[in-house]
């Protein structure tokens, strides 16, 4: 699988891969990933806001770093939660950072956001200031060397500062178990078909970050798992979110699926089909998000 395809798949997880390739596919890939990230932000907005409200902070942070910021879901949630704070938004994708700057301008908060393009898998991070809070949502599990990245965050934080690691337990599920009618259980089989890809390319997905945070010198103060179950009628974006996500899974799962399953998946993804996932009224977003709040002593 090409690097561009790997990254597109990762982004469908609601993840912000910190290390983008620089091949010819990047611009096209960025656009598709940006769309998924924006849908992810819209659909999970209430959950993200609840996490920022829950953080065990001793005082309001004034300087925040959003690592692997993508198109800004966390950045804007943090700006809303902490009206006096400034956020440094870090990502490898110039395209995502450009979109983030446009959104900041449209919302009138451009004076409170600084964007930094950086490869977080490198040994040397750029100067990101001395933040009171570092936020990493669905980005840590993509790091090539998570232990090194955690040590870098520890060095970055102000003494007493907080590091919030937010991770999805896995790829969201959208369809009922008995769907589609002719191939019930198709979604689970498509996920199972991606397992070997995940084992090889995303070994830290679903990891317990507690011991790794402790090993990097943090004190893990709180851990919380949030069950996400958002009914489709809550948001018309859910259909587009499901379509974009399953489209990306298809690219990885296709070789391992039976011809019948692949045909059923393609029918779900065909926007013109009467059986398109975009026309279903029984969708939901089901997953779990876990948050670790770790302090630098």
Secondary structure, 3 states (H helix, E strand, C coil): CCHHHHHHHHHCCCCCCCCCCCCCCHHHHHHHHHHHHHHHHHHCHHHHHHHHHHCCCCCCCCEEEEECCCCCHHHHHHHHHCCCCEEEEEECCHHHHHHHHHHHHHCCCHHHEEEEECCCCCCCCCCCCCCCEEEEECCHHHCCCHHHHHHHHHHHCCCCCEEEEEEECCCCECCCCCCCCCCCCHHHHHHHCCHHHHHHHCCCCCCCHHHHHHHCCEEEEEEEEEEEEEEHHHCCHHHHHHHHHHHHHHHHHHHHCCHHHHHHHHHHHCCCCCCCHHHCCCCEEEEEEEEEEEEEC
